[in-house]
């Protein structure tokens, strides 16, 4: 039986001028699962592959597959 999984992906635009326009992608529910791409679309395709590899590795080692864990985003004001 095949089970489908869905995970929240965090996309952040690269701030290093050398990689201007690139996007970093990470999955909060899967620690250490990250990728990047020259465009948002490429970053999303690359993170799908990274998620698949991550989950396959968990299955090989008989480890539980985590449920999605969307991040809580809050703005914090700081006065300097």
C-alpha positions in Angstrom: 0.0 0.0 0.0 1.3 3.4 -1.0 0.8 6.3 1.5 1.1 9.9 0.4 2.8 12.5 2.6 2.6 16.2 2.5 5.1 18.5 4.2 5.4 22.2 4.8 8.4 23.7 2.9 10.1 26.9 3.9 11.5 28.9 1.0 14.0 31.7 1.7 15.7 33.8 -0.9 19.5 33.6 -0.7 21.1 36.8 0.8 24.6 36.1 -0.4 25.2 38.4 -3.5 27.2 35.5 -5.1 23.9 33.4 -5.2 21.5 36.3 -6.0 18.1 35.0 -7.1 18.6 31.5 -5.6 16.2 30.0 -3.0 16.9 27.8 0.0 14.3 25.2 0.8 13.9 23.3 4.1 11.4 21.1 5.8 10.8 21.8 9.5 9.4 18.4 10.2 12.4 16.7 8.7 15.6 18.0 10.5 18.5 18.4 8.1 16.3 18.0 5.0 17.2 21.0 2.8 18.0 21.9 -0.8 18.2 25.0 -3.0 17.5 26.1 -6.6 18.1 28.9 -9.0 14.4 29.6 -9.0 11.5 28.9 -6.6 10.3 26.2 -9.0 13.7 24.5 -9.1 14.1 24.7 -5.3 10.7 23.1 -4.9 11.6 20.3 -7.3 14.9 19.7 -5.6 13.3 19.6 -2.1 10.8 17.0 -3.3 13.7 14.8 -4.2 15.4 15.5 -0.9 12.2 14.6 1.0 11.9 11.4 -1.0 15.5 10.4 -0.1 15.0 11.3 3.5 11.8 9.2 3.8 13.3 6.3 2.0 16.2 6.3 4.4 13.8 6.3 7.4 12.0 3.3 5.9 15.2 1.4 5.3 16.2 1.9 9.0 12.7 1.1 10.2 12.3 4.5 11.8 9.0 6.3 12.0 8.0 8.8 9.4 7.2 12.1 11.0 4.0 14.0 10.4 4.1 17.5 9.0 5.0 20.2 11.6 4.2 23.6 10.1 6.4 26.3 11.7 4.8 29.0 13.8 5.8 32.4 12.3 5.8 35.4 14.5 7.2 38.9 14.0 9.2 40.3 16.9 9.9 44.0 17.2 13.3 45.1 18.5 14.3 48.7 19.3 18.0 49.7 19.0 
